[in-house]
Amino acid sequence: MQQHLRWVFAGRGGLEHLFDDIVLCISELVTTAVEANSSDISLSLQSDAGRIRLSMVDHSDDAPAVRRIRREDTGRRVRIIDAVATRWGVQGDPDSHEIWIEFALDRGTPTTGVTRA
């Protein structure tokens, strides 16, 4: 996956600066899911309106990965995400729970902080 992402980012007008941050966040999300014994997750990466949005949806009934991120409000993973993301948050509905992380395409865009739903 890392090689595919590197190819997608290659030559995209300065997006290379986001590559390592996105891969780091993917690693943190997947590690959280594994440690929480989540049984069904999906990852997506979307780009629009000057941002890239990474999301991990936990389809498990009790959404252990999302609960773990909420519980770790001052934990290492949250500090890592805070350091590299423009903003991030968690949200849920009866069928799934999502952790989303956004990265501004413009390096000068200020961070807007955490949004928790």
Residue pairs with C-beta under 8 A, 6 or more apart in sequence:
1 26
2 23
5 19
5 22
5 23
5 45
6 19
9 15
9 16
9 18
9 19
10 16
14 107
15 52
15 105
17 107
18 52
18 103
18 105
21 84
21 85
21 103
22 45
22 52
22 54
22 103
24 80
24 84
25 54
25 80
25 81
25 84
25 85
25 101
26 43
26 54
28 77
28 80
28 81
29 43
29 54
29 56
29 65
29 99
29 101
30 41
30 43
30 56
31 77
32 65
32 68
32 69
32 77
32 99
33 41
33 56
33 58
33 64
33 65
35 68
36 64
36 65
36 67
36 68
37 64
38 58
38 60
38 63
38 64
38 65
39 60
40 58
40 59
40 60
41 56
41 57
41 58
41 59
41 60
41 65
42 56
42 57
42 59
43 54
43 55
43 56
44 53
44 54
44 55
44 57
45 52
45 53
45 54
46 52
46 53
46 55
47 53
47 105
50 104
50 105
50 106
50 109
51 86
51 102
51 103
51 104
51 105
52 102
52 103
52 105
53 100
53 101
53 102
53 103
54 100
54 101
54 102
54 103
55 98
55 99
55 100
55 101
56 65
56 98
56 99
56 100
57 96
57 97
57 98
58 64
58 65
58 66
58 96
58 97
58 98
58 99
59 95
59 96
63 92
63 96
63 97
65 97
65 99
66 90
66 92
66 97
66 98
66 99
69 77
69 78
69 90
69 99
70 90
70 116
72 78
81 88
81 101
82 88
82 111
82 114
84 103
85 101
85 102
85 103
85 111
86 102
86 103
86 104
86 109
86 111
86 112
87 101
87 102
87 111
87 112
87 113
87 114
87 115
88 99
88 100
88 101
88 102
88 114
88 115
89 99
89 100
89 114
89 115
89 116
89 117
90 97
90 98
90 99
90 100
90 116
90 117
91 97
91 98
91 100
91 117
92 98
92 117
